[in-house]
Amino acid sequence: MSRTLIIIGLCIVAIGLFWPWLSRLPFGQLPGDIAIRRENVSFYFPITTMILLSLLVSAILWLLNR
C-alpha cells in the first residue's frame, strides 16, 4: 500500500513539474469532445479526452503489474 501511494505521489509531482509542456498538448480540444457555448451558459464534456486518458492509465497500470 505504501509503495502505491509513493508512486502516485511521484506521478503527481511529475505532472506538476511538466505541466507547462503538458498544457500545450491538444487534450481537451480533441474531435469528439462536446463543447456548447451559449450566451449565459457553457457546457463541456471531454468524451474523447477521457477515453484516451483511461487507455493511458490502463496501459501504465498493466505495465506496473507485469
C-alpha positions in Angstrom: 0.0 0.0 0.0 2.8 2.5 0.9 4.6 1.7 -2.4 1.5 2.5 -4.4 1.0 5.8 -2.5 4.6 6.8 -3.1 4.3 6.0 -6.9 1.0 8.0 -7.1 2.7 10.9 -5.3 5.7 10.8 -7.6 3.4 10.8 -10.6 1.5 13.8 -9.3 4.8 15.7 -8.7 6.0 14.8 -12.3 2.8 16.0 -13.8 3.1 19.3 -11.8 6.7 19.7 -13.0 5.9 19.1 -16.6 2.6 21.0 -16.6 3.9 23.9 -18.8 4.7 21.4 -21.6 1.7 19.2 -20.9 -0.7 22.1 -21.2 0.4 22.6 -24.8 -0.9 19.2 -25.8 -4.3 19.2 -27.6 -6.1 17.3 -24.8 -9.5 18.9 -24.2 -9.7 20.1 -27.7 -9.9 16.7 -29.5 -12.6 15.8 -32.0 -15.4 14.1 -30.1 -15.2 16.4 -27.1 -18.6 18.2 -26.7 -18.4 21.9 -26.1 -21.6 24.0 -26.1 -21.2 27.8 -25.6 -24.3 30.0 -25.3 -24.8 33.5 -24.1 -25.1 32.7 -20.3 -24.1 29.0 -20.2 -21.1 26.9 -21.3 -21.1 23.1 -21.2 -18.0 21.0 -21.8 -17.9 17.2 -21.8 -14.5 15.8 -22.9 -15.5 12.3 -24.1 -12.5 11.6 -26.4 -10.0 13.0 -23.9 -11.4 10.8 -21.1 -11.2 7.7 -23.3 -7.6 8.4 -24.2 -6.6 9.1 -20.6 -8.3 5.9 -19.5 -6.4 3.9 -22.1 -3.1 5.6 -21.0 -3.7 4.9 -17.3 -4.8 1.3 -18.0 -1.6 0.7 -20.0 0.6 2.2 -17.2 -1.1 0.1 -14.6 -0.8 -3.0 -16.8 2.9 -2.4 -17.2 3.4 -1.9 -13.4 1.6 -5.1 -12.6 3.7 -7.2 -15.0 
